[in-house]
Amino acid sequence: MSCALAFHSCSSTLGVALINNGEWRSAAFPLARQMANGLFTAVAELLPASRWNELSWLAVATGPGSFTGTRITVVLARTLAQQLQKPLYGWGSLRLIAERRQQELAAAGPHWIGQTLPQRGVVAGYYGLGAQGVEEFQAPSLHPGGSASLKGAFWEAEMLPEQDSRLLLQLGQSLFEQGNLGPWELVLPIYPTSPVQNIPRGPNG
């Protein structure tokens, strides 16, 4: 049985999920601007720092979303994976929504999923179902014209941090059992509104 932690902080709420010897636990912490100060206390409610060496692997949501929140948990996950020499798996927050809404994608076809930014447009990626399940047909990027400028159906992103942190565990468990090495170096935050957008992407999306 593996022990694993998953983090989702792409909104003002931190979602943390733990699987330990077959037992699943999760919690949501509405930390908002206190994300940096409250992160370790929140994680310790599920798995104290004294037991982090028991971890078999980790998973994290890589964005897009809250710049500060995403950066903090990605840095924590990368640091733990590096120090413990354990696999780290990362998935984009919009990709997780597509995974969560697979049945609707199967019925309605591919959709843009994104977040509307006041005065700036929409950050959206394009998702559908392929032979291996959910596929990201176009990575998240900024569309200044808003959702009206997208060619195709659009869903406004609904972040469910606790639910999606559990989904991260499900996806990560599958890769771990397949022997996927999960190099921590490949897991990087997604910042589509950054001036530098050509950031290397990990194998998980």
Summary of the structure (lengths in Angstrom):
residues: 205
radius of gyration: 16.3
end to end distance: 25.8
largest distance: 50.1
contacts: 702
relative contact order: 0.20
helix: 38%
strand: 29%
